[in-house]
């Protein structure tokens, strides 16, 4: 190479600088591409307005398989037509001002799918020419979520504005930021008045401190708020509202919002007050009816004592067969009336919740035989067969209420006899299941060959005052209480009662009752309640007993009857018409037992007994007193015993029971 062909030092230096500059540019571009490739989506638009570079994320966003599908094309090819005008305006402003704020737009992928993007752009230099770097972030899913949330909120607000409750929302700290339309309508306020804690202005000042305390406690604990308090309406009237505030939690369980609803319960409170008043009125009416029935029962029981007692006395005398038969019919009629009185009294006990079931040992066979004995005269008078069918496995002794069980069986068998014109009535008993608690289920069945009961009318059987139809009422009589009371008694005993029947063939009434099994000797040791008395001619006559009975009774017929029966039993007696007379006679001494009527004019039996017991406490001694009363509730008996009386004898007086009590008390006194 000739000297002339060698580059000059100046030229060499310039060439070296150019090489270094090119190298620096390449390194800068490499660093730029690295940065650009690291962002989510980026494209480079050259000064000609075409896409000169797109990073992999941009290719994916546009739906391109390789860069050739994107490079060299106008960015407008990928922008939704609706956004062209906005994009053009932003490009011009960017080139003019150097920077612009980010915005949102829509792009269209090569497949035609539209995506939502957030766009940021910078003006840069490209070989001395202005160019644009665009960075995008796909926000399609976020926008869908926002749209769904907006739709949900709009739906929520629409629903919240439609419901009658006052609704509102607060942030996690309890700051209320939204009320529904109904809130403003009721309170007559505006959003400006209700901002923040403005809701306090519609609260009752007296209730507000407790409301605030409870609300702050809920905010602190994150627990649901429930409370009733008054809110003032646009008319200035405070009305009670049931308020419930629920916490709204995020994915981490933090309370971010509170949703509250206030329900006007004015009408509910009014209805409750009306129902309460109606309930009180109904209870008062029931009590009045119960008192009336109880008083009626009391007023009828007193003369019934005289009727039955005098019939017993007449039947003791010498009578012709026809006279005895007629008097026996009168006696049965009187006893039927007494059973009706007992049913009415039981009804009052049921309505007042005072029907009690006792528990003592008794013989189930004896109870069934006693029922049969009571009903045999009725069966014989109609020419019907009445028989018992008892399983050999029946326990000897049960723990329960024999009197109530006998009442149920008598009702069932009595009805069977009433509605049977020919054939038979069978009273059967057998063992059912043995219960896990050790009790034995006893099954009772009363089967007849009577008229039968239509299926559609069986539900009426166990309703109070219900009859199958008017013809039965006229032909067969009855008040429609027996089966209703029987159902209640069986239910109180823990059992069930029902009926099977075919019209024209007969019916079977059945009940199953669980009993505890008692020791065989317990019934005899403890004694069973007295049943119906035997014939009066079983009374001993002509035998004198050295005992004097003071009879305190204001009814002259009962006095005459008791004196006669006491004399026939060998007792001496003296009469007192009220408590004052009784007290005077007792003070004279010489009496062994007092038969004390409870309800008398002047001084009643309770006052007389109290006076006697007070004087005995000072002077010593104790005379047995037997209460006689037409009040037959359990609490009546308890009241008599608590008043100091030794025994309780309900009217109409069962003289065999009376005589047994006198003998028992005299025997105890002798010891």
C-alpha positions in Angstrom: 0.0 0.0 0.0 1.4 3.3 -1.0 1.7 6.1 1.4 -0.9 7.9 -0.5 -3.4 5.1 0.2 -2.9 5.0 4.0 -5.6 6.8 6.0 -4.6 9.8 7.7 -4.6 9.8 11.5 -7.6 12.1 11.5 -9.6 9.8 9.3 -8.6 6.7 11.4 -9.8 8.4 14.5 -13.1 9.3 12.9 -13.5 5.8 11.7 -12.8 4.4 15.2 -15.3 6.8 16.7 -17.9 5.7 14.2 -17.3 2.0 15.0 -17.6 2.7 18.8 -20.7 4.8 18.3 -22.3 1.9 16.3 -21.3 -0.5 19.0 -22.8 1.8 21.7 -26.0 2.1 19.7 -26.3 -1.6 19.4 -25.7 -2.1 23.1 -28.2 0.6 23.9 -30.8 -1.0 21.6 -30.1 -4.4 23.2 -30.6 -2.9 26.7 -33.8 -1.2 25.4 -35.1 -4.4 24.0 -34.4 -6.2 27.3 -36.3 -3.5 29.2 -39.2 -3.5 26.7 -39.4 -7.3 26.6 -39.7 -7.3 30.4 -42.8 -5.2 30.5 -46.2 -6.8 30.0 -47.1 -5.5 26.5 -45.0 -3.0 24.5 -44.8 -1.9 20.9 -42.5 0.7 19.1 -44.1 3.0 16.5 -41.5 4.6 14.2 -41.7 8.1 12.7 -43.6 6.6 9.7 -46.4 5.6 12.0 -45.8 1.9 11.7 -45.1 -0.8 14.3 -41.4 -1.3 14.2 -41.2 -3.6 17.2 -43.5 -5.7 19.4 -42.4 -7.7 22.4 -43.6 -11.3 22.9 -46.4 -10.2 25.2 -47.7 -7.8 22.5 -47.7 -10.6 19.9 -49.7 -12.7 22.3 -52.1 -9.9 23.0 -52.7 -9.3 19.2 -53.1 -13.0 18.7 -50.0 -13.2 16.4 -48.1 -16.4 15.9 -44.9 -14.5 14.8 -43.7 -11.0 14.5 -44.3 -10.7 10.7 -48.0 -10.6 11.4 -47.6 -7.4 13.3 -44.4 -5.5 12.3 -44.8 -2.9 9.6 -48.5 -2.5 10.1 -50.3 0.6 11.4 -51.3 0.5 15.1 -54.7 1.5 13.9 -55.2 -1.9 12.4 -55.3 -3.3 16.0 -57.4 -0.6 17.6 -61.2 -0.9 17.6 -62.8 1.5 15.2 -64.7 3.2 18.0 -61.3 4.2 19.5 -59.6 5.6 16.3 -60.5 9.2 16.9 -59.4 9.1 20.5 -56.1 7.4 19.5 -55.4 10.0 16.8 -56.0 12.9 19.1 -53.7 11.3 21.8 -50.9 10.7 19.3 -51.0 14.3 18.1 -51.0 15.6 21.6 -48.2 13.2 22.6 -45.9 14.4 19.8 -46.7 17.9 20.6 -46.4 17.9 24.4 -44.1 15.0 24.9 -46.2 13.1 27.4 -49.9 12.3 28.1 -51.8 10.6 30.9 -52.7 6.9 30.5 -56.1 6.0 29.2 -58.3 3.0 28.4 -59.1 1.7 24.9 -60.1 -1.4 23.1 -58.0 -3.4 20.7 -59.0 -5.9 18.1 -57.0 -9.1 17.8 -56.2 -10.8 14.5 -59.0 -13.2 15.2 -61.5 -10.3 15.6 -61.8 -10.7 19.4 -62.0 -7.4 21.2 -60.0 -6.9 24.4 -59.9 -4.0 26.9 -56.5 -2.4 27.5 -54.9 0.3 29.6 -52.5 2.4 27.5 -49.5 4.5 28.5 -47.3 6.1 25.8 -43.9 8.0 25.7 -42.4 10.1 22.9 -38.9 9.0 22.1 -36.3 9.6 19.3 -35.7 7.2 16.5 -32.5 8.2 14.6 -33.3 11.8 15.1 -37.0 11.3 14.2 -39.9 11.4 16.7 -41.2 8.0 17.6 -43.6 6.5 20.2 -43.2 3.8 22.8 -46.6 2.3 23.7 -47.1 0.1 26.8 -50.4 -1.7 27.3 -51.9 -3.8 30.1 -54.8 -6.2 29.3 -57.6 -5.3 31.7 -60.4 -7.3 30.0 -61.0 -9.5 33.0 -60.9 -6.6 35.4 -63.4 -4.7 33.2 -65.7 -7.7 33.1 -65.5 -7.9 36.9 -66.2 -4.2 37.2 -69.1 -4.5 34.8 -70.5 -7.5 36.8 -70.0 -5.6 40.0 -71.7 -2.6 38.6 -74.6 -4.7 37.3 -74.8 -6.4 40.7 -74.7 -3.1 42.5 -77.4 -1.6 40.2 -79.5 -4.7 40.8 -78.9 -4.4 44.5 -79.9 -0.8 44.6 -83.0 -1.5 42.5 -84.0 -4.2 44.9 -83.1 -2.2 47.9 -85.2 0.7 46.6 -88.1 -1.6 46.0 -88.3 -3.3 49.4 -90.3 -1.7 52.3 -87.4 -1.8 54.7 -85.1 1.1 55.3 -81.6 0.0 54.1 -78.2 1.4 54.2 -74.5 0.5 53.8 -71.5 1.6 55.9 -67.7 1.1 55.6 -65.8 -1.1 58.0 -65.6 1.7 60.5 -69.3 2.3 60.5 -69.4 5.4 58.3 -72.6 5.2 56.4 -72.2 6.1 52.7 -75.4 4.9 51.1 -79.1 4.8 52.0 -82.0 3.4 49.9 -84.9 5.4 48.6 -87.2 4.2 51.3 -84.9 5.6 54.0 -85.2 9.1 52.6 -89.0 8.7 52.0 -89.6 7.7 55.6 -87.3 10.1 57.3 -87.9 13.1 55.0 -84.2 13.8 54.8 -81.6 14.4 52.1 -78.3 12.6 51.3 -76.5 15.7 52.6 -78.3 15.6 55.9 -77.6 11.9 56.3 -73.9 11.9 55.4 -71.6 10.2 58.0 -73.2 10.1 61.4 -76.2 12.2 60.3 -78.5 9.3 60.9 -78.4 10.1 64.6 -80.8 13.0 64.0 -83.7 10.7 63.3 -83.2 8.6 66.5 -85.0 9.0 69.8 -82.6 10.8 72.1 -83.5 8.6 75.0 -82.7 5.4 73.0 -79.7 6.8 71.1 -77.0 6.2 73.8 -77.8 2.4 74.0 -77.9 2.3 70.2 -74.5 3.9 69.9 -73.0 1.6 72.5 -74.4 -1.5 70.9 -73.3 -0.3 67.4 -69.7 0.4 68.6 -69.6 -3.0 70.2 -70.6 -4.7 66.9 -68.0 -2.6 65.0 -65.3 -3.7 67.4 -66.3 -7.4 67.5 -67.4 -7.8 63.9 -70.6 -9.4 65.2 -74.2 -9.0 63.9 -76.2 -6.2 65.4 -79.8 -6.8 66.4 -82.0 -4.3 68.2 -85.4 -2.7 68.3 -85.5 1.1 68.6 -87.7 4.0 67.4 -87.0 6.1 64.3 -88.6 9.4 63.6 -90.6 9.7 60.4 -91.1 12.7 58.2 -94.4 13.3 60.1 -92.4 13.6 63.3 -93.8 10.4 64.8 -91.4 7.8 66.3 -92.2 4.2 65.3 -90.5 1.0 66.4 -88.1 -0.6 64.0 -86.4 -4.0 64.1 -82.8 -3.3 63.1 -80.4 -5.9 61.9 -76.9 -5.1 60.7 -74.7 -7.7 59.0 -71.0 -7.6 58.4 -69.6 -8.0 54.9 -66.1 -9.6 54.9 -63.3 -9.9 52.3 -61.4 -13.0 51.5 -59.2 -12.6 54.5 -62.3 -12.3 56.8 -61.9 -8.6 57.5 -65.1 -6.6 57.8 -65.1 -4.2 54.9 -68.7 -3.1 54.9 -71.9 -3.3 57.0 -75.3 -3.8 55.5 -78.2 -2.6 57.7 -81.9 -2.9 57.4 -84.7 -1.3 59.5 -88.1 -3.0 59.5 -91.1 -1.1 60.7 -92.8 -3.3 63.2 -95.6 -0.9 64.2 -98.3 -3.1 62.7 -96.7 -6.2 64.2 -96.7 -4.6 67.6 -100.3 -3.5 67.2 -101.2 -7.1 66.1 -99.3 -8.5 69.1 -101.1 -6.1 71.4 -104.4 -7.1 69.9 -103.6 -10.8 70.1 -102.5 -10.3 73.7 -105.7 -8.6 74.5 -107.7 -11.2 72.7 -105.7 -13.9 74.5 -106.4 -12.2 77.9 -110.1 -11.9 76.9 -110.2 -15.6 75.9 -108.5 -16.7 79.1 -110.9 -14.5 81.1 -113.8 -16.1 79.2 -112.4 -19.6 79.8 -111.9 -18.8 83.5 -115.4 -17.4 83.7 -116.8 -20.4 82.0 -114.8 -22.7 84.2 -116.0 -20.9 87.3 -119.5 -21.1 86.0 -119.3 -24.8 85.3 -117.5 -25.4 88.6 -120.1 -23.4 90.5 -122.9 -25.1 88.6 -121.4 -28.4 89.5 -121.1 -27.3 93.2 -124.7 -26.1 93.3 -126.0 -29.4 91.8 -123.8 -31.7 93.9 -125.3 -30.4 97.1 -128.9 -31.4 96.2 -127.6 -34.5 94.5 -126.3 -35.6 97.9 -129.8 -35.4 99.3 -131.3 -37.1 96.3 -129.0 -40.1 96.3 -128.9 -40.3 100.0 -132.7 -40.3 100.4 -133.0 -42.9 97.6 -130.6 -45.1 99.4 -132.6 -44.7 102.6 -135.9 -45.5 100.9 -134.3 -48.6 99.2 -133.4 -49.8 102.7 -137.0 -50.1 103.7 -139.5 -52.8 102.8 -140.7 -52.2 99.3 -142.8 -54.0 96.7 -140.8 -55.3 93.7 -142.3 -52.7 91.4 -141.5 -49.9 93.8 -138.0 -51.1 94.3 -137.5 -51.3 90.5 -138.9 -47.8 90.0 -136.7 -46.4 92.8 -133.6 -48.2 91.3 -134.4 -46.5 88.0 -134.6 -43.2 89.7 -131.3 -43.9 91.5 -129.6 -44.8 88.1 -130.9 -41.6 86.6 -129.5 -39.6 89.5 -126.1 -41.4 89.0 -126.2 -40.6 85.3 -126.7 -36.9 86.2 -123.8 -37.2 88.5 -121.6 -38.7 85.8 -122.6 -35.7 83.5 -121.5 -33.3 86.3 -118.3 -35.2 86.6 -117.7 -34.9 82.9 -118.3 -31.2 83.0 -116.0 -30.8 85.9 -113.3 -32.8 84.1 -113.7 -30.5 81.1 -113.0 -27.5 83.3 -110.0 -29.2 84.6 -108.7 -29.9 81.1 -109.3 -26.4 80.0 -107.5 -25.0 83.0 -104.7 -27.5 82.8 -105.6 -28.9 86.2 -106.5 -32.5 85.2 -104.1 -34.6 87.3 -103.1 -38.2 87.0 -102.3 -40.0 90.3 -99.8 -42.8 90.7 -100.4 -45.7 93.2 -100.5 -49.5 93.0 -103.7 -51.1 91.8 -104.9 -54.4 90.4 -105.6 -54.1 86.6 -107.8 -57.2 86.8 -109.8 -55.7 89.7 -110.2 -52.5 87.7 -111.6 -54.3 84.7 -113.9 -56.5 86.8 -115.1 -53.4 88.6 -115.9 -51.8 85.2 -117.8 -54.9 84.1 -119.8 -54.9 87.4 -120.9 -51.3 86.9 -122.1 -51.9 83.4 -123.7 -55.4 83.7 -127.1 -53.9 84.7 -127.2 -51.8 81.5 -126.2 -54.9 79.4 -128.8 -57.1 81.0 -131.5 -54.4 80.5 -130.8 -54.5 76.7 -130.4 -58.2 76.4 -126.7 -57.9 75.5 -123.8 -60.1 76.4 -121.0 -58.2 78.2 -117.8 -60.2 78.9 -114.2 -59.8 79.8 -111.3 -61.3 77.9 -108.1 -61.0 79.9 -104.7 -62.3 78.8 -103.0 -64.7 81.2 -99.8 -62.5 80.9 -101.4 -59.4 82.4 -99.4 -58.2 85.5 -101.1 -58.5 88.8 -100.4 -55.0 90.0 -99.6 -51.7 88.1 -98.6 -48.2 89.2 -101.0 -45.6 87.9 -104.4 -44.0 88.4 -107.1 -46.7 88.7 -109.9 -44.2 89.0 -109.0 -42.4 85.7 -108.4 -45.7 83.9 -111.8 -47.0 85.1 -113.3 -43.7 83.9 -111.8 -44.3 80.4 -112.9 -48.0 80.2 -116.4 -47.1 81.5 -116.7 -44.4 78.8 -115.6 -46.8 76.1 -117.7 -49.8 77.2 -120.7 -47.6 78.1 -120.7 -46.0 74.6 -120.5 -49.5 73.1 -123.5 -50.6 75.1 -125.4 -47.4 74.1 -124.9 -47.9 70.4 -125.4 -51.7 70.3 -129.0 -53.1 70.0 -128.2 -56.8 69.7 -125.1 -59.0 70.1 -122.3 -58.4 72.5 -119.7 -56.1 73.9 -116.3 -57.4 74.8 -113.8 -55.7 77.1 -110.4 -57.2 76.5 -106.9 -56.5 77.9 -103.5 -57.8 77.0 -99.8 -57.0 77.2 -98.2 -54.9 74.5 -94.5 -54.0 74.1 -92.0 -53.8 76.9 -90.6 -50.3 76.7 -86.8 -49.5 77.1 -87.5 -47.7 80.4 -89.0 -50.9 81.8 -92.6 -49.9 81.6 -95.2 -52.4 80.3 -97.6 -51.3 77.6 -101.2 -52.5 78.3 -103.6 -52.8 75.4 -107.3 -52.3 76.1 -110.0 -53.1 73.5 -113.7 -52.6 73.6 -115.4 -54.4 70.7 -119.1 -54.2 69.9 -121.6 -55.5 67.3 -123.4 -52.1 67.1 -124.2 -49.6 64.4 -120.7 -48.8 63.4 -119.2 -45.4 62.6 -118.8 -43.9 59.1 -115.1 -43.3 58.2 -115.6 -39.6 57.5 -117.0 -39.0 60.9 -114.5 -40.8 63.1 -112.5 -37.6 63.6 -115.5 -36.1 65.4 -115.5 -38.9 68.1 -112.8 -37.4 70.3 -113.9 -33.7 70.0 -115.8 -32.0 72.8 -119.6 -31.8 72.5 -119.4 -33.6 69.2 -122.0 -36.2 68.1 -122.1 -38.3 64.9 -125.3 -36.7 63.8 -128.5 -35.2 65.1 -130.4 -38.5 64.9 -127.9 -40.2 67.2 -128.2 -37.2 69.6 -131.9 -37.6 69.8 -131.9 -41.4 69.9 -128.9 -42.1 72.0 -128.5 -39.0 74.1 -125.2 -37.8 75.6 -123.2 -34.6 75.7 -120.3 -35.7 73.6 -117.8 -35.3 76.4 -116.9 -38.8 77.4 -114.6 -39.7 74.5 -113.0 -36.3 74.4 -112.2 -36.6 78.1 -111.0 -40.2 77.7 -108.6 -39.1 75.0 -107.2 -36.4 77.3 -106.8 -38.8 80.2 -105.1 -41.4 78.0 -102.8 -38.7 76.6 -101.9 -37.6 80.1 -101.0 -41.2 81.0 -98.6 -41.3 78.0 -100.9 -43.5 75.8 -102.8 -43.4 72.6 -106.5 -44.0 71.8 -108.3 -44.8 68.5 -111.1 -46.5 66.7 -111.7 -49.0 64.0 -115.2 -49.5 62.6 -117.5 -50.8 59.8 -120.9 -49.4 59.4 -123.5 -52.0 60.3 -121.0 -54.4 61.7 -119.7 -52.8 64.8 -116.7 -50.9 66.2 -113.5 -51.5 68.2 -112.2 -48.8 70.4 -108.7 -49.3 71.6 -106.1 -47.6 73.8 -102.5 -48.5 74.7 -101.1 -47.1 78.0 -97.7 -47.6 79.5 -97.6 -48.6 83.2 -94.9 -49.4 85.7 -95.2 -52.8 87.2 -95.6 -52.9 91.0 -95.1 -55.6 93.6 -98.1 -57.9 93.8 -98.8 -57.1 97.4 -98.5 -53.3 97.0 -102.1 -52.7 95.9 -103.5 -54.4 99.0 -101.0 -52.7 101.3 -101.5 -49.2 100.0 -105.2 -49.6 99.3 -107.0 -48.8 96.1 -109.4 -45.9 95.7 -113.0 -46.7 96.5 -115.2 -47.5 93.7 -119.0 -47.5 93.5 -120.6 -48.6 96.9 -122.2 -51.9 97.3 -125.9 -52.3 98.3 -126.9 -50.3 101.3 -128.5 -53.3 103.0 -124.9 -54.3 103.8 -124.8 -51.7 106.5 -124.9 -53.1 110.0 -128.1 -52.3 111.8 -129.0 -52.1 115.4 -125.4 -52.1 116.6 -124.5 -49.2 118.9 -121.1 -47.7 118.6 -120.0 -45.5 121.5 -118.9 -42.5 119.3 -120.5 -39.2 118.7 -120.3 -37.4 115.4 -120.8 -33.6 115.0 -122.5 -32.9 111.7 -121.9 -29.4 110.5 -124.1 -28.8 107.4 -126.5 -26.0 106.4 -128.6 -28.1 104.1 -131.5 -29.7 106.1 -132.0 -32.6 103.7 -128.3 -33.6 103.8 -128.5 -33.3 107.6 -131.5 -35.6 107.8 -129.9 -38.1 105.5 -126.6 -38.1 107.3 -128.2 -38.5 110.7 -130.3 -41.4 109.5 -127.3 -43.2 107.9 -125.0 -42.5 110.9 -127.7 -43.9 113.2 -128.0 -47.0 111.0 -124.2 -47.5 111.3 -124.5 -47.3 115.1 -123.2 -43.7 115.5 -124.7 -40.9 117.6 -124.8 -37.5 116.0 -125.7 -33.9 116.6 -126.3 -31.1 114.1 -124.8 -27.6 113.7 -126.1 -25.3 110.9 -122.9 -23.2 110.6 -119.4 -22.8 111.9 -120.4 -20.6 114.9 -122.8 -23.3 116.1 -120.2 -26.0 115.5 -117.6 -24.1 117.5 -120.0 -23.7 120.5 -121.0 -27.4 120.5 -117.4 -28.6 120.1 -116.3 -26.5 123.1 -118.9 -28.4 125.2 -116.9 -31.6 124.4 -118.0 -35.2 123.9 -117.5 -35.5 120.1 -115.2 -38.0 118.5 -115.3 -36.8 114.8 -116.6 -33.7 113.0 -118.2 -33.9 109.5 -117.6 -30.3 108.4 -119.3 -28.7 105.4 -116.9 -26.2 103.9 -119.3 -23.6 102.4 -121.8 -22.2 105.0 -123.2 -18.8 105.9 -121.8 -16.9 108.9 -118.7 -18.8 109.6 -117.6 -21.3 107.0 -115.8 -24.6 107.5 -112.3 -23.2 107.0 -112.8 -20.5 109.7 -114.4 -23.0 112.1 -111.6 -25.5 111.6 -108.9 -22.8 112.1 -110.6 -21.7 115.4 -110.7 -25.3 116.6 -107.0 -25.9 115.8 -106.0 -22.6 117.5 -107.7 -23.6 120.7 -106.3 -27.1 120.5 -102.8 -25.7 120.2 -103.3 -23.9 123.5 -105.3 -26.5 125.4 -104.1 -29.8 123.8 -106.0 -32.5 122.0 -107.0 -33.1 118.3 -110.4 -33.9 117.0 -110.5 -35.5 113.5 -112.4 -33.3 111.0 -113.7 -34.6 107.7 -114.3 -31.9 105.1 -117.5 -32.2 103.1 -117.6 -30.1 99.9 -119.1 -29.9 96.5 -115.8 -28.4 95.2 -114.0 -31.4 93.8 -110.8 -30.1 92.2 -107.4 -31.4 93.4 -106.5 -28.0 94.8 -109.8 -28.0 96.7 -108.7 -31.1 98.5 -105.3 -29.7 99.1 -106.8 -26.5 100.5 -108.9 -28.5 103.0 -105.9 -30.5 104.2 -103.8 -27.4 104.5 -106.5 -25.8 106.6 -106.1 -28.5 109.2 -108.8 -30.9 108.2 -107.9 -34.6 108.3 -109.9 -36.0 105.4 -111.6 -34.8 102.3 -115.1 -36.1 101.3 -116.5 -34.8 98.0 -120.2 -34.4 97.4 -122.5 -36.2 96.6 -121.4 -38.1 99.7 -120.5 -41.7 99.2 -121.7 -42.9 102.6 -119.6 -46.1 102.5 -116.5 -43.9 101.9 -117.7 -41.6 104.7 -118.2 -44.5 107.1 -114.8 -45.9 106.2 -113.2 -42.6 107.0 -114.9 -42.3 110.3 -113.9 -45.8 111.3 -110.3 -45.2 110.3 -110.1 -42.0 112.2 -111.6 -43.5 115.3 -109.2 -46.4 115.2 -106.2 -44.1 114.8 -107.5 -41.9 117.7 -107.9 -45.0 119.9 -104.2 -45.8 119.4 
